[in-house]
């Protein structure tokens, strides 16, 4: 086998090659910010004021990153997440600006309520047999309203992340009914109740005030349930499926890939923070670990990789022969 690993022939036989078109850059838009705010638990990441996002998107385009995923942090929160679907909401205004001034950028919007609710859960909360918790069906209407408002602002893809039953079908019907049949749905179809989301909750101000999200996100040990969730979303009309987090769940990413439609993988905030922290200590070489991790995510079956390292990777790819 070593004859096939000669230095001259290695590049010709490499099975997986990471490309800029594999990458999606997540961005946090803060309606209260006047300048970009560093995120302490995610070195190198920021909350951006809406009027700075166009500049950021142009910079991403210049580096070859052609897709972004937007998360909004509103001025005010309430129990019904009314800011999430407001026509002049932070995401809605930002999407409209980007599509007008950077038309070549593919804009994906996160469709959820956790950043917009005062309780921090992903939809409408009410009393259940087990105490206060997310209510499934009342939350469907909320997700419909958020998705349609994003589409109306110009979003190319809406990405429901709340993991409530029937959300993909409900949003698909709502988009079609309002004339947005060309807008794609990228479902967070296999999303785990992971301990790796901690830095994100600081970044998006989306920590929950009570309970947890284990009644609507997956337990890390449940593989069959995880695949069933993606199969259900496929049947409901998802255009792209997702596995989140990425690195700990490559076995499931590979299996979701067999369902036959494009698959995204989200290298989440905790994965980013761990690599950054180890690199800052000098325990790992950041560039080598990042490139290895993303190559392995692609090898497992991801067509799109959502990663906070997107800008860095684009620069590193430019440096390769």
Helices and strands as residue ranges (DSSP letters): G 2-5, H 7-13, G 20-22, E 23-30, E 37-38, E 46-48, G 50-52, H 53-63, E 67-73, G 82-84, H 90-101, E 106-111, E 125-128, E 131-134, H 136-153, E 157-160, H 167-177, E 184-191, G 195-197, H 198-204, H 223-236, E 240-244, G 247-249, H 250-257, E 263-267, H 269-280, H 286-300, E 304-307, H 310-319
